[in-house]
Amino acid sequence: MRGEKNMNINWERYSRQMRFAGIGQEGQRRLLESCALVVGCGALGSVAANILVRAGVGKVRIVDRDFLELNNLQRQVLYDEQDVASGLPKAVCAAQKLRQINHDVEVEPVVADLNANNIQQLLDGVHVIVDGTDNFETRFLINDASLRYKIPWVYGGCLGSEGQTLTILPGDSACLRCLMPEPPPPGVAGTCDTAGILGPIVQVIAAWEAMEAIKILLGQWERINRDLIVIDVWDNQIRRIPLKEVFTGFEQCACHGADFPWLEGRSGTQTAVLCGRNAVQLSFPGTEPVRLEELAQRLSSFGKVSVNRFLLKLELEKHTLTVFRDGRTIVSGTDDVAEARSLHARYIGN
């Protein structure tokens, strides 16, 4: 149930949107009574949050664990150089900007690393989840929570010039694990830092995600996309991959059988702060062996890389990442688990 907001709305703000036949004033009222959770407020998340706030989604909760860097500004269009200089977390900077855009909307910033311990609390009152994350581990957690608590979510991801998106309607469409039973092993999938990314693909995928979220909040189920959409803005390709057959056989997917290992903490990164070493160990039980030699080639431009048949070491300005063949990684130079996870996602992937 949506709670009606007791506000004095200036409907002129939404006049052009309400003239669209699929929305109208009743649809706009429904948006104003809705709550969206945006997980990650970097490239995809900042664009999607901007669209949702301008559209008049009544409450937008933003969860992000990171802070801004200068290289973010090429694609994270909500921010500017003053935000980078402020040193404030992304969620806080985003909230400051978004509140200036639309005072009808409640913007709630949460500076946190989404995990199995806090996701249920962060989903309180939420009607749709929008993916702005940078790793599959968090996406698999969101997928588990979506199916467990019957909250739709919109997956999105970008790398290089290509992006993809999928809308997950619990019980009515394929989920992420129907498409991909397990996340790729550490070091296999590229990251924005290692493979680069073009700003326009971020805008395209985030806009698609936001539109799907709006359709969900409006209850326009027949308009919601149920296929995997893949777009490449460099090679001018748009592909639609039907997932109806995948969903028809959804008994093959553990999620639809009510098995939620990521939500219950049985899968995912296991972390340990190493006493007296200013380091955090990240473990990934059950993953395939890391191809250390291939990973070394990808990381060679970011710092000093040394590799042997047991481990790879990447030395950055302030941190060192030591990756073992079983996927276990020690991030030295910090005892902050969230920072260690961010560094791992940035350079190793996942």
Buried (B, 14 or more C-beta within 10 A) or exposed (E): EBEEBEEEBEEEBBEEBBEEEEBBEEBBBBBBBBBBBBBBBBBBBBBBBBBBBBBBBBBBBBBBBBBBEEEBBEBBBBBBEEBBEBEBBBBBBBBBBBBEBBEBBBBBBBBBBBBBEEBEEBBEEBBBBBBBBBBBBBBBBBBBBBBBBEBBBBBBBBBBBBBBBBBBBBEEBBBBBBBBEEBBBBBBBBBBBBBEBBBBBBBBBBBBBBBBBBBBBBEBEEEBBBBBBBBBBEEEEEEEEEBEEBBEEBEEBBBBEEBBBBBEEEBBBEBEBEEEEBBBBBBBEEBBEBBBEEBBEBBEEBBEBEBEEEBBBBBBEEBBBBBBBBBBBBBBBBBBBBBBBBBBBBBBBB
